[in-house]
């Protein structure tokens, strides 16, 4: 994936390529949008571009303007195995970025690059930085090492420490404020909305809806486990001493849980956007305002059966469900209670 693969983000791409062309890269960026996945793809693309060993073209300052996506550096960055490109994610069950993670990152970022032209550090869900972690990271933002790029990703930028925001070049992605589902998520939501639109009454219909959602989450958890495990040092270092293995296994378990919770949140956010579409339809508003225009018929059918007040209550129910899932509650039971409360 390179810059040409972001046709909907022309302004962001043009700005980044212009700074590359003139050799005036910012030392810190804040990418904001509606999905961490999309923001992560752009961060990965920027990291590949500045470190590409065989770029298709270079700017007037000699820096690459595109990545080849094929050289050893590009492949390592894509696989998140490049020693000079660091990724920090919430890794505790409470989905926070701890001060220990930031200290480890700061140690790594101040070391000289071993392979890359630029060291890159990407903080995923930077709004999950605890205050003490954010304050510790502030020194790095104020005095960044040479040939380094810091990239903060956030879908809840209002929660970021203002001292961090003010020291970054902020790039707002076109998708901000409107959830963009990938094909696999859109598929389950199509099934869910179609089932919700049928004139079926009773508990059985609700449990069918619950089954669709739980199946999607089970598939998502399996995919998350595979992806996070592939990034773990346990996959690259087999012959290690027992205590280190035990520590890495604990870190892997926490990382899987944290990333799954993040992905689960995006799935439920997609459902929330569709319920918003239902609410808009109860007020007879146009298709152009819908987040999921291809699911308009299902939204219209459900909207014809409920009032605007009931549609708004649905949004409140899902908001409460999301908050409950943020604590240590039983996932299936919490989702069951939430779905049974929906007016469909």
N, C-alpha and C positions, 0 to 999 in steps of 0.2 A: 504494500500500500504506500502510495506517495501522494504529493499534493494534488495531483490531477484526479485523485479519487474522492475529492471533496467538492463536487460541483455546487453544493448548496452553501458552501462557506467561502465564496469568492472573495469577499472583503477581508476575511481573516487571512486567507492564503496570500492575497496580494500584499497585505501589510507585512507578513512574515518574509515573503520573497523580496520585497523592497528593502527591508532591513538587512537581509543576507546580501543583496546586491551591493549595498553601500558599506557592508561590514560593520553595521551598527546594531548588532543584536543586543537586546536588553539582557540584563543579568538575571532578571526574575520576571516571570509571567504569571498571570492569574487567568486561567481559562474557566469561564462560567457558561453553563448551559443547562439542559434538562436531563441529560443522561451522562453518567460517568464513563460509560463505554465509549461514546463518541468523543468525549474530551480526551480520554486515554489514547484513542487512535491518533488524534492530532498530536498529542505529546510524543507518542512513539514515532510518528512521522517526522516531526521536527528533530528528534534525537538521531534518527537514521540519516536525515538530510545533512546535518552539520558534520556527521562522522562518516559519510559515504566514501568508500575507497575508489569508486568508479562512477562518479556522477555524470548523468547525461549532459548537463550543462552547468557552467559556473557563472557567477556574477562578476561585475567589474572589480570587486575587492578580492576575487579569487575564491570565495566561498561557494560551495555547491548550492544550486537553486532547486534541485530535485534529487531524490535518492534513486539508486538503480534497483533497489529491492533484492539484489542478487549476491552482492559481495559478502564476504564473511562478516563484516561489521554489521551490515543491514540484517543479515539472518540472525546474528546473536541478539541484536536489539529487539527484533521481532519476537524472539523466543524468551526475552527477558533474562538472558544469560551473559550479557556483556558486562565485564568487570567494572567499566567506567560509567555505566548507566544504572542508577539506583532507583528502586521503586519502594515507596513507603505507603503502607495501607493500614487502616484500622485492624488490629490483630487481637483485640481482646473481645470477649463476648459482649461487652458493653459498647463495642464499636467506637473506641476512642484511640487516638494516636498518642502514645505515651512519651514521656520525656526521655525514657531509655532508648526508644526508637530514634528520636531526634538526635540524641547524643551520638548514637552509632552512625547515623547519616552524616553528621558534622565531621566526625573522624574520617569517614570515607571521602567526603567531598574535598577535604583539604590535602589529600594525598595527590601526588602527581599522577596524571593519566598513565595507565600502563599500555594502552593500545589506541585510545581515541584522541582526536583533535580537541574535543570538548568533553568535559565531564558533565553529565546531566543528572539531575535529581528530580524525580517526579513524586509529588505528594498527592496521593489519591484521597478524595474526600477531606480536603484541608480544613473544612469547617469542623471536623472531628478532633482537631488539635485541642488538647487541654490547655488551660491558660499558662501553666508552667512550661509546657512543651512549646507553645507559641512564643513565649517570652525568650526561651532558650534559642529558638530558631531565628529570632529577630536579629541577633548579632551577625548571623551568617548572611541574612538579607542586607544588612547595613554594610558589611565588609566581605563581600563574596570573593572567593579565590579567583585568580585569573583563569581564563579559558573554562569557565563553568557557567551552566545555565540551570536555574531553578524554576520549576514549573509547578504551580499549585492548581489543582483541579477541584471545582466545587459546584454542586447543584443547589446549595443553600448558602449563597455568598453573604446573605445578611447576618449569618452566624459567625462569620470570620472576624478575627480581631482587626480593628481598624488600623492598628499599627502595621499589620502585615499587608493589608490591602493597599495602603498608601505607598508602599515600597515596591509594588509590582506594576507592570504594564498589563492592564486588564483588557482581555479580548472576550467580548460577548458573542456567543455563537447564535446563529440564526434560529436554532431550535429552542432557544430559551423561552420558557413559559408554555411550551407545548410539547407533550411527551411524544417521542418518536420511537415506535416499537419496531424491533427487528421482526423478520418474517416468522420466526419460531414463536414469538410472543403474540404477534397478530393472529396467528393460527388458533391458539387456545382461546383468545378473546373473541374470535369469530364464533367458535363453538359455544362459548359461554353466553354471548349475547343472543345468539340464535335460539338457544335453549330457554333463556329467560323470556324471550318474546312469545314463546308458545303459550297457549291458553291452558296451562296445566296448573291445577291447584293442589294444595296439600303438602305434607312433609316430604313425600317421595321426590317431588320435583326439585325441592330445595337441596336434598341430598345428592341429586344428580348434578346440580350446579357445584356443590361442594366437591364432588368427585372430580369434575373437570379441573377445578382449581388445585386440588391436592395432587392430582396426577402431574400437572404442569410444574408444581413446586418440587415434586419428587425427581422429575427429570432434570430440573434445574440444579438440584442438590448434587445429583450424580455427576453432571457436567462440571460443576464447580469443584468437586473433589478431585476430578481428573486434572483440571486446569491448574489448580493450586498445587497439587502434588507434583506435577511436572516442573514447577518452578522451584520446588524445595531442594536444598542442598543434599537431602537424603538420596535424591535421584542421581546425583553426580558423584557422591562420595560414599561408597559402600563399606569400605574398610575403615571404620572410625571407632574410637573408644566408647564404651557403653554410656558413660555419663553425658557425653556430647550427643550421642544418638538419642538418649532420653530427652534432652533439652530440645533438640530439633523436632522430635516427634510431638512434644507439647506445643511448640510454636506452630507446627503444621496444623494441628488440631484446632488451635485458636484462630489461625488464618483462614481455614476452611469455613469455620462458623461465622467469622466476621464477614467474609466475602459473600457467603450464602445469604446472610441477613440483608446485606446491601442489595443483592440481586432480587431477593424476595420483595424488598421495598419497591423496586422498580416495577415488578409484576403488579403489585397492588396499586401502584401509582397509575398504571395503565387502566386498571379497572375503575379507579377513581375518575380518570378522564372520561371514560365511557359513561359513567353515571352522571357526570357533568353534562355530557351530550343529551342524556335523557332529560335532565333538568331544563336545558335550553329548549328542547322540543316541547316541554309542557307550556312554554311561553310562546310557542309558534315562531321561534327565531329561525333564520335561514341556515342553509347547509354550509355556507362559507365560514360559519363560526365554529363548526364541529371539529373536534380533534380527530375523530375517526369517521371520515365522510363515507367510507365504504360500508360502515355499519349503521348508516342512517336509518334504514328500514326497521331494524331491530329496536333502535332507540325510539323511533316514532311509535312503534307498536306498544312498547312499555309505557311511554309517555301518555298515550291515550287512555291508560287504565288508572293513572294516579294523578294527584294534584301537584302543583308547584311546591307546596309546603312539604308534601311527602317526598318529593324528589330531593329537596334540600336536606330533609332528615336522613335520606340515604347517604348523602355526602358526609354528614356528621357521624353516622354509624361507622363508615369506613375509616374516617379520621380517628375515631376512638379505637377501632381495631388496630390500626397502625401503631398508635401509642402503646396499647397493651402489649403488642408483640415486641416492643422495644425493651420490655422487662422480661424476667425469666418466667414466662407462662408457657403452658402447653399449647403448641402451635395449632394442632388440629382442633382442639376444643375451642380456642379463641376464634378461629375462622368459622367454625360451626355456629357459634353464638352470633357472630357478626352477620353471617348470611341469613340466618333465620329472622333477623330483625329487619332486613331490607324489604321495602315495599316494591314489589315487581308485578 
